[in-house]
Amino acid sequence: MDRRTLIMTVMAGWASPVLGQIPADAPDLSTESGFQTWLLGFRTRALAAGLSADRLDRELAGLTPDPRIPALDNRQPEFLKPFSQYIRTTVSEDRIALGRRYRASLLPSLQAIEAAYGVPGDILLAIWGMESGFGAVMGNFDVVRAMATLAAQGRRQAFAEAQLIAALRIIDSGEFPRSRLVGSWAGAMGQTQFIPESFLSTAVDADGDGQRDIWGSSLDALASAANLMLRDGWRRGEGWAREVVVPDDFDFSLVEGPALPPAAWDLMDVRCADGLPWSDSDQASTASLIAPTGANGPLFLLLPNHFVIRKYNNAMTYALAVGLLADRFAGGAPLVRPWPDEVPLSMQDRLMVQEKLTAQGFDPGPIDGLTGVKTRAALRAWQKSKGLLADGYISPDIIAQLRDLPQP
């Protein structure tokens, strides 16, 4: 789990006039001396947040940065792998089979959790499988040290410091000792990978033993995830998405565009790929169209619950994988249209696409190689201006056409 945060300067005396810009005279927080400088500043901020000096002195004594974390922070598969490769890896037949076995053994408990929180058990199973391999891999990082490392690194300081303070509050409360607060390098803990703030606000005791043990109790972990998703807006009785097919002359510039009722998409001859009707609750909702691997790959109409999954992990790949796994756990068939074989994009190609779109008068956002919503919208607008199929997908052919454009 993760959230976008503003990058702020570390020490109060260095406040920069530009939000998120670290002044030239700020110490290098990636070094040991820089880490200790950050640590002194953090202690002051933690005291101001209400943590006791004794607790801080005990937990921060001898603390050093974890040298493994910087490389891991820049290697997240949701954003680096080609879309189809990520989905094939995560929505595998082995994981589907294992999820179905857990579904059969936990069905009464999953039904009770769904009755209490409204989140389908299959969605929770999929998150459990994605986050920790159904509890098998929860991470072995000391969360206090991991969050201190990320905070001192500076890129996600506000987020990491908030999680570090929350972790120290858990320890200070006596609910769990620091030795139990182990998780991923990004601070996510337990079988459903909760950040410390979410644990404090949302974790629940579902098995009735008096502890909110998201590490040792799968029921606590699953119910806590359901409670978090309910808080984030999960809509009881609605689905998450449907695979769809479109007519040959469909206007793909509508991709990632308006959220319309299913009846409005029906009028454009956008149909559910499996031929089954929409449920009554989904008919009363709205859905937006995506083409994650372009017009030749699977197409989906996303319902509001898809975006609740995105609050758990803000990557379209992750949310689609969770939903597709959940459908398969429940006995659903594979997608009607298979995922294409994609060619990985180099950073050089991504930057070139953004540079060329900018030169042509289409705004892709920052030229940073991260080809997100704004870059895809700019590409669709350029494709439409050239009379091309405007699906916003960066294919080898599109790369070649953009590369051949003259510089202004």
Sequence and secondary structure as in RCSB ss.txt:
>XXXX:A:sequence
MDRRTLIMTVMAGWASPVLGQIPADAPDLSTESGFQTWLLGFRTRALAAGLSADRLDRELAGLTPDPRIPALDNR
QPEFLKPFSQYIRTTVSEDRIALGRRYRASLLPSLQAIEAAYGVPGDILLAIWGMESGFGAVMGNFDVVRAMATL
AAQGRRQAFAEAQLIAALRIIDSGEFPRSRLVGSWAGAMGQTQFIPESFLSTAVDADGDGQRDIWGSSLDALASA
ANLMLRDGWRRGEGWAREVVVPDDFDFSLVEGPALPPAAWDLMDVRCADGLPWSDSDQASTASLIAPTGANGPLF
LLLPNHFVIRKYNNAMTYALAVGLLADRFAGGAPLVRPWPDEVPLSMQDRLMVQEKLTAQGFDPGPIDGLTGVKT
RAALRAWQKSKGLLADGYISPDIIAQLRDLPQP
>XXXX:A:secstr
         SSGGG  SSTT   TTS  TTSHHHHHHHHHHHHHHHHHTT  HHHHHHHHTT    TTHHHHHT 
 HHHHS HHHHHHHHS HHHHHHHHHHHHHHHHHHHHHHHHH   HHHHHHHHHHHHTTTT    EEHHHHHHHH
HHHSTTHHHHHHHHHHHHHHHHHTSS GGG EE TTS BTTTTB HHHHHHH    SSSS   TTT HHHHHHHH
HHHHHHTT  TT  SEEEEE  TT  GGGTT   B HHHHHHTT EETT     HHHHTS BEEE TT TTS EE
EE HHHHHHHHHS  HHHHHHHHHHHHHHTT    SS         HHHHHHHHHHHHHTT   SSSSS   HHH
HHHHHHHHHHTTS       HHHHHHHHTS   
